[in-house]
Amino acid sequence: MNIDPKAPAIDWEYVVQNLKSSVTIADARKPDFPLVFVNGHFTDLTGYTREEAVGYNCRFLQGEDTSPDTVQAFRDALAKQESVTLEILNYRKDGSPFWNEVNLDPIFDQNGECHYFVGIQFDITKRKEAELQVLQAKDEAESANVAKSRFLANISHEIRTPLNGIIGMTELILLNEVEEDLRDNMKIVQNSAETLLTLINDILDFSKAEAGKMNLESIEYNLHELMDMTIKAHRPLTLEKKIALNLHIDHSVPERVFGDPHRLKQVLNNLIGNAVKFTRHGSVDVSVTGFEDNGEELKLRFRVKDTGIGIAKKDQDKLFQSFSQVDDSQSREFGGTGLGLVISQQIVELMQGTITVDSEQGNGSSFEFTIPVRYPVMSDPRSDSSTLVKKLSETVALQPKVVDGPDKESARLSVLLADDDRISCLITSRMLNKLGYYVDTVDNGLEAIRCLEQDDSYDLVLMDIQMPVMDGLEATYAIRHSKTITNKDIPIIAVTANVFKDNHDHIIEAGMNGVMSKPVQMERLMELGQRLEKQKRL
């Protein structure tokens, strides 16, 4: 490029003086790096005149909340004669703070000696205030979410405690020979309480999913048995409605897999429960098939097909929306919160799967979901179906005989129950007695420790978490680290109305062996007892 020698020279000082950015020049040859130039925008921004700034180190802009780390970063750049860009909180002459983005560059002569440091500053106060507002809003939202979770946990605990009394006492009454009218009335009470419990569980699951706190287990389980037991749970209602409930497990489906059996069962119960609810005549068909098997992992396709009322195409988008049903009349006729399918979709997607629906109004519905599962290590993926029959027959043979309050010598298991809630304690004790187990009860963790110090013949401890004097977590820790308890490795199962998984994690970390949510069910106690009896025989 040719430069006209007659062209006028550029007045660089005039240009820099009138820039809309703050410009400073410091003398790099003096140890204190004093300012030798500031432009007009600098004086407008800071309130300091040229005379008040030139000859001084720019530290006069710093104040009580200026970050020492940022100041040190500037000093390091000056010492190394390097360029740097930093954000710093400075103060005007009147004491008001403002945020500066400073771009600092060294200027060298032809011999490589650094003569000056040029700083170009931008006022970023508005941007920093906006960032602060965003952070504050995020903190407030997180605090609100924590408060909501704590509220849900507390309200769940308060509701589940009386529900435990209602469901447990009803179950105990129905185990006895009672008049038909009383049995019918008690079944109505039982169904109503279980409906309320389902509602509570749905709201809690929805809240956890919204907060991103829904977690999955990865354990080995018997898929065939899970399917069979899930179908059996819905059989009484289908018999009452006189509709068929069929299950087909394809030969491609292995018996044992790795995954989350509880969440899978929750999805199946939602889909099967809806199918039974909305079917007046005909059948509900449940099937599972395997595909895309690579030897280590395969995909399972579950289908729940019914001959019920069906869903119009225009309404199918509503199915997976929170608190939504296809119309209000169905909500009044069939009930429900409209959360079941939403939660099912969230669980399936958390399992890396998909869920779809195919339906036509008046011609039934077909819900289908696919999920990947892994084969257990060192396990034959093609288990023979006869193995399932054998295991089921063994399970039946192991079921405890229902007796009434055995003594300690004749009881199959000896259980220590620690629970300060009188009704809950009474019901759980009676259930254990009905199963043929001896029970001692205490109402706090300290008493449980004393019982174990005096008697090493207990097979199991059922421990409530929230108790006076000493809670369940403290008591468990003390038992596990005790020098006076002989049987300090005894199985300890938490019995709690708090169903949040993070609470369950704390329970396991404290040294407990498992968690049983209230309301306590006879079936769960029976399963637990069977496992312990089997271990005793080994």
Secondary structure by P-SEA (a helix, b strand, c coil): ccccccccccaaaaaaaaccbbbbbbbccccccccccccaaaaaaccccccccccccccccccccccaaaaaaaaaaaaacccccbbbbbbccccbbbbbbbbbbbbbcccccccbbbbbbbbaaaaaaaaaaaaaaaaaaaaaaaaaaaaaaaaaaaaaaaaaaaaaaaaaaaaccccaaaaaaaaaaaaaaaaaaaaaaaaaaaaaaaacccccccccccaaaaaaaaaaaaaaaaaaacbbbbbbbcccccccccccaaaaaaaaaaaaaaaaaaccccbbbbbbbbccccccbbbbbbbbbccccccccccccccccccccccaaaaaaccccccaaaaaaaaaaaacbbbbbbbcccbbbbbbbbbbbbccccccccccaaaaaaaaaaaaaaccccccccccccccbbbbbbcccaaaaaaaaaaaaaabbbbbbbccaaaaaaaaaacccccccccccccccccaaaaaaaaaacccccccccbbbbbcccccaaaaaaaaaacccccccccccaaaaaaaaaaaaaaaac
